[in-house]
Amino acid sequence: MDKIIEKLEVHDDRLDQIVDKLVSNDARMEKMDVRMEKMDARMEKADERMEKMDARMEKADERMEKMMKKLEAHDDTFDRVIGKLVEMDTYMHEKLATKDEMHALETRLTDHVEGFVRLHEALDCEVASLRNKVDRFEERLGKLEAIVKAA
């Protein structure tokens, strides 16, 4: 009977050790659960930010598409202006226009070219502005990705 009691005490001590380890592991798991919940919250915030950035990028894409349409329209205008220049050159060579006719043609041509140059300067400014915005968005996106990877 004493041997049995001794064995039970040894097993009882062993069971106490196992229970202590389980309690310790349970505490660690609870801490891990808290950390995971915090990480989930951070990821949700990052997802929200990404969705906002996606919306901004879509708006920027729409603006770029509008700009491209405008540029295409201006390219058509430019092609027409070049066509008119060729016509004028042909006309002048064929008809040997007078000085007054030459001056009128020069004025029309200058007006068209100046208008075209002003238009392209404005468009260049718009494109530069949009590129800067896209660069800033990409930089922010890179930072967010680094934060998400670090987390």
C-alpha positions in Angstrom: 0.0 0.0 0.0 2.9 2.4 0.8 4.4 1.8 -2.6 1.1 2.6 -4.2 0.8 5.8 -2.2 4.4 6.7 -3.1 3.7 6.1 -6.8 0.5 8.2 -6.5 2.5 11.1 -4.9 5.1 10.9 -7.6 2.3 10.9 -10.2 0.5 13.7 -8.3 3.7 15.8 -8.4 4.0 15.1 -12.1 0.4 16.0 -12.7 1.0 19.3 -10.8 3.9 20.1 -13.1 1.8 19.3 -16.1 -1.0 21.5 -14.8 1.5 24.4 -14.2 2.8 24.1 -17.7 -0.7 24.1 -19.1 -1.6 27.2 -17.1 1.6 28.9 -18.3 0.9 27.9 -21.9 -2.7 29.1 -21.5 -1.4 32.5 -20.4 0.9 32.7 -23.3 -1.9 31.8 -25.7 -4.1 34.6 -24.2 -1.3 37.1 -24.7 -0.9 35.8 -28.3 -4.6 36.2 -28.9 -4.4 39.8 -27.7 -1.5 40.5 -30.0 -3.4 38.9 -32.9 -6.5 41.0 -32.2 -4.3 44.2 -32.2 -2.7 43.0 -35.5 -6.1 42.4 -37.0 -7.2 45.9 -36.0 -4.1 47.3 -37.7 -4.7 45.3 -40.8 -8.3 46.5 -41.0 -7.0 50.1 -40.8 -4.4 49.4 -43.5 -7.2 47.9 -45.6 -9.3 51.0 -45.2 -6.4 53.2 -46.2 -5.7 51.0 -49.2 -9.4 51.3 -50.3 -9.2 55.1 -50.0 -6.0 55.1 -52.0 -7.6 52.9 -54.6 -10.5 55.3 -54.9 -8.0 58.2 -55.3 -6.1 56.3 -57.9 -9.3 55.6 -59.8 -10.1 59.3 -59.8 -6.5 60.1 -60.9 -7.0 57.5 -63.7 -10.2 59.2 -64.8 -8.5 62.5 -64.9 -5.6 61.1 -66.9 -8.1 59.6 -69.3 -9.8 63.0 -69.7 -6.3 64.5 -70.3 -5.5 61.9 -72.9 -8.7 62.6 -74.7 -7.9 66.3 -74.6 -4.4 65.7 -75.9 -5.8 63.5 -78.7 -8.2 66.3 -79.6 -5.3 68.8 -79.6 -3.2 66.4 -81.7 -6.0 66.4 -84.2 -6.0 70.2 -84.1 -2.2 70.2 -84.5 -2.6 67.9 -87.5 -5.2 70.2 -89.0 -2.9 73.2 -88.4 0.0 71.4 -90.1 -2.3 70.5 -93.0 -3.2 74.2 -93.2 0.4 75.1 -93.2 1.1 72.8 -96.1 -1.9 74.2 -97.9 -0.6 77.7 -97.3 2.9 76.8 -98.5 1.4 75.3 -101.6 -0.8 78.3 -102.2 2.1 80.7 -101.8 4.3 78.8 -104.2 1.6 78.3 -106.8 0.1 81.8 -106.6 3.0 83.9 -105.5 1.0 85.7 -102.9 1.3 89.5 -102.4 2.9 91.1 -99.4 -0.5 91.8 -97.8 -1.6 88.2 -98.3 1.6 87.0 -96.8 1.2 89.2 -93.8 -2.4 88.0 -93.3 -1.3 84.4 -93.6 1.6 85.0 -91.2 -0.8 86.6 -88.6 -3.2 83.7 -88.8 -0.4 81.2 -88.6 1.2 83.0 -85.6 -2.1 83.1 -83.8 -2.6 79.4 -84.3 0.9 78.5 -83.2 0.8 80.8 -80.2 -2.6 79.3 -79.1 -1.2 75.8 -79.6 1.9 76.6 -77.6 -0.1 78.1 -74.7 -2.4 75.1 -74.8 0.5 72.7 -74.6 2.2 74.7 -71.8 -1.0 74.4 -69.8 -1.3 70.7 -70.5 2.4 70.2 -69.5 1.7 71.8 -66.2 -1.4 69.6 -65.7 0.6 66.5 -66.6 3.4 67.4 -64.2 0.9 68.0 -61.4 -0.7 64.7 -62.0 2.6 62.9 -62.1 3.6 64.5 -58.8 0.3 63.3 -57.3 0.8 59.8 -58.6 4.4 59.8 -57.2 3.2 60.9 -53.8 0.5 58.2 -53.9 3.0 55.5 -54.8 5.4 56.7 -52.1 2.6 56.5 -49.5 1.6 53.1 -50.8 5.2 51.9 -50.5 5.3 53.1 -46.8 2.0 51.4 -46.1 3.3 48.2 -47.6 6.4 48.4 -45.5 4.3 48.9 -42.4 2.1 46.0 -43.3 5.1 43.8 -44.0 6.7 44.9 -40.7 3.6 44.1 -38.8 
